[in-house]
Amino acid sequence: MVIKKICCIGAGYVGGPTCSVMALKCPHITVTVVDKSKDRIAQWNSDKLPIYEPGLDEVVAECRGRNLFFSTDIETAIKEADLIFISVNTPTKTFGNGKGRAADLKYVEGAARMIAEMASGDKIVVEKSTVPILSNPEFLAEGTAIDDLLKADRVLIGGEDTPEGHAAVEKLCWVYEHWISRCNIITTNTWSSELSKLAANAFLAQRISSINSLSAVCEATGADISEVARAVGLDSRIGSKFLQASVGFGGSCFQKDILNLVYICECLNLPEVAAYWQQVIDMNEYQKSRFSAKVIESLFNTVSDKQITILGFAFKKDTGDTRESPAIHVATTLLDEGAKLHIYDPKVEPSQIIDDLTHLSVTEEPENVKNSVTIHSDPYAATMGTHAIILCTEWDEFVMLDYERIYKGMMKPAHIFDGRKILDHDRLIKIGFQVQTIGKRLARPLLTRMWGSPHQA
C-alpha cells in the first residue's frame, strides 16, 4: 500500500502543526486534519489560526487548499485515508481511579471507536499523544514547533513485533523520510516508544526543578544562580540547556507526563521510583508558591486592593498556550489575597485569561475574579498607576520596554518581580525600582521619592 492520503483526528497544538509540515514536505500526499469543533476548524481555515507558533502561518498559507485541508467531515476523511493519526487531548484524570496522575484516555478511545466504525479496508493507525496501533510520540517544544518538525533531532516510531507491525512501521518511516534522514528515525517496540516520550519530558523537567531548588539556596546564601548555572553548564557531561532558573515550568506536557509516569510506577508496585519523579512536580509547586509568597512579603505582607501588573500569561514565550502556566498560580494567589490585577500578554486571548482564572479548579467566586482583573492590549496601560510589576513570561518585547516611562507612571515605591531573569536589574535599580528576582539577592535603591503618588519627585 502506497500512502496517498493522511487523516489526522484532532486539530490542536500537535495535530495542526505536525500535519501542516507533513503536507509541506510531502506535496504528493493529501493531508486532512479533522475535528468535531466547528469553531476550531473555521479558525484553521481563516487568516487567524487558533494557535500561535512562529512559522506556522507561512506553512499553512502555502499548503492549505493544495494538499492540506481542515474539515469537520470526520467520516469521509477516515474512509479515504491510508494512514490515520490520532492526535487528541490526553489530560490528567480529574476523577476516579488514578485521579490527579493517570492520563484520561476517553478521547483516544473515542477516536479509535470512530475509526473502527467508519473505516473500510486496511488502515495504518498512529497514536501521536502520550499513551501506549503504531506509537509516534511528538517531541515538539511550543514556540519552536515548526523548526522542531523541520529539523527533528529524531523521530520515534514504536510498533508491535509482528510482520504486520514491521510493515506498518516502514510505511510511516517512508512518510518521514521525505525530509528526515533515516538515521534519525528510531524504531522500537510500542512500550519503549511511549516510555521514551515520558522519560524525555521527565528529564527536562527534572533539570528545571533541580536548578530552581538551588535558586532558593542562592537567595539564602548570597550566591547567584546564573553564575552557578553557567559554571555547571560548562561541564560537557551536563550542558547548559534547561538550566535557567525561573518561577517554574508549565505547559501541557511536563506535569502531565511526569504524573503519568508516577502513576505507571505505582501500578507496577515501584513506590520508590514513583516518589522520586513526584518530587520533580513537588519542587515546581514549591517554586511557584515561594515566588508568590515573596511578592506578598515584599509588598509589606498585604496586597489587598493593591493594583498589580502581570506581564505575560503564556507558560513560555512564542506561544499563546496557557496550560499549567505559572502565571495562573501567581495570579490566583494574589486574587485570593484581594489584589486587583492588570494583565498583559501579546498573544494570549483575553477570554482565555479569564477562563483560566475563573475555572472551578482555581476559584469558587468567578464573578469576584472578573471584577478584580483587567486585561490590557498595551503594556504601558497595564502598568499605569500600579504598585508592582510581576514578569511571568520571558517575551522578548518585555526587555525592550521603556522602564523609565513605566516608573514615572507607577505608585511609589515601585516594585518589579522578575520571574524569568531577563531584565537588566542594575539599570532598573538605578531608575528607582525595588527589584526582586529568582536566585539572587539584589541591592535596594535609596528611597528618595514620596510613597503613594506616581507624580511626587
Secondary structure, DSSP 4 states (H G I P E B T S, - for coil): ----EEEEE--STTHHHHHHHHHHH-TTSEEEEE-S-HHHHHHHTSSS-SS--TTHHHHHHHHBTTTEEEES-HHHHHHH-SEEEE----PBP-SSTTTTTSB--HHHHHHHHHHHHH--S--EEEE-SS---EE------TTSHHHHHHT-S-EEEEE-SSHHHHHHHHHHHHHHTTTS-GGGEEEEEHHHHHHHHHHHHHHHHHHHHHHHHHHHHHHHHT--HHHHHHHHHTSTTT-STT----S---SSSHHHHHHHHHHHHHHTT-HHHHHHHHHHHHHHHHHHHHHHHHHHHHTTT--TT-EEEEE--SSSTT----TT-HHHHHHHHHHHTT-EEEEE-SSS-HHHHHHHHHSTTT-S-HHHHHHHEEEESSHHHHHTT-SEEEE-S--GGGTTS-HHHHHHHS-SS-EEEESSS-S-HHHHHHHT-EEEESS---PPPP--S-TT-TT--
